[in-house]
């Protein structure tokens, strides 16, 4: 069984705890931004369910871009590692770390 996009991104942040992923997505025709850090996802624009089994990043979400940001994340002054990655670009990064 193939892992969902959200689970793969969460696994990446477990392997790379020095990074925060900021994922800009479209869910149900609405834009959202999701922060993923140390294996956990949280919406920065909508309520996030308390149940970890309810995905913050659904499989049918359209990924607009992914930013890799150095931890600790300061929203007022983020330290970008890479900005504006497409899902295809991020898949290459995931493969490099074995995800």
C-alpha positions in Angstrom: 0.0 0.0 0.0 1.4 3.4 -1.0 1.6 6.1 1.6 -0.4 9.2 1.1 1.2 12.5 0.2 0.6 13.9 3.6 2.1 10.8 5.3 5.2 10.9 3.1 5.7 14.6 3.9 5.3 13.9 7.6 7.8 11.0 7.4 10.3 13.4 5.7 10.1 15.8 8.7 10.7 13.0 11.1 13.9 12.2 9.2 14.7 15.9 8.9 13.6 17.5 12.2 15.7 20.6 11.3 13.2 21.5 8.6 9.6 22.7 8.5 7.6 22.2 5.4 5.1 24.9 4.4 2.7 23.3 1.9 0.3 25.6 0.0 -2.6 23.5 -1.3 -6.1 23.8 -2.7 -8.7 21.8 -0.9 -12.3 21.9 -2.0 -11.6 24.9 -4.2 -10.1 26.8 -1.2 -6.5 27.7 -0.7 -4.9 26.5 2.6 -1.4 26.5 4.0 -0.2 23.5 6.0 2.8 23.4 8.3 4.5 20.0 8.7 7.0 19.5 11.5 8.4 16.5 13.2 5.8 14.2 11.7 2.8 16.4 12.5 0.6 18.5 10.2 -1.4 21.5 11.1 -3.4 23.9 8.9 -2.4 27.5 9.3 -5.7 28.8 7.9 -8.4 26.3 9.1 -9.2 24.3 12.2 -7.1 21.2 12.5 -8.9 18.0 13.8 -7.7 16.7 17.2 -7.9 13.1 15.8 -4.5 12.3 14.1 -6.3 9.8 11.9 -8.1 12.6 10.1 -5.6 13.8 7.5 -4.9 17.5 7.3 -3.7 17.1 3.7 -6.3 14.9 1.9 -5.2 12.8 -1.0 -7.4 14.8 -3.4 -5.7 18.1 -2.4 -3.9 20.0 -5.2 -0.4 21.0 -4.1 0.4 24.5 -5.3 3.9 24.7 -3.8 6.1 23.5 -1.0 8.7 25.6 0.9 11.4 24.0 2.9 12.2 26.2 5.9 14.9 25.9 8.6 13.8 25.1 12.1 13.0 27.0 14.3 10.3 28.5 12.1 9.6 32.2 12.7 6.7 33.3 10.5 7.9 36.9 10.6 11.4 36.0 9.4 11.5 32.5 7.8 14.8 31.1 6.8 14.1 29.3 3.5 16.1 26.4 2.4 14.1 26.1 -0.9 11.0 27.9 -2.0 8.2 27.1 -4.5 8.9 23.4 -5.0 6.3 21.5 -7.1 5.1 18.1 -5.9 7.4 16.6 -8.6 10.4 18.5 -7.2 9.6 17.4 -3.7 9.3 13.8 -4.8 12.9 13.9 -5.8 13.9 15.3 -2.4 11.8 12.5 -0.7 13.6 9.8 -2.8 17.0 11.1 -1.7 16.1 10.4 1.9 14.4 7.1 1.1 10.8 8.0 1.4 
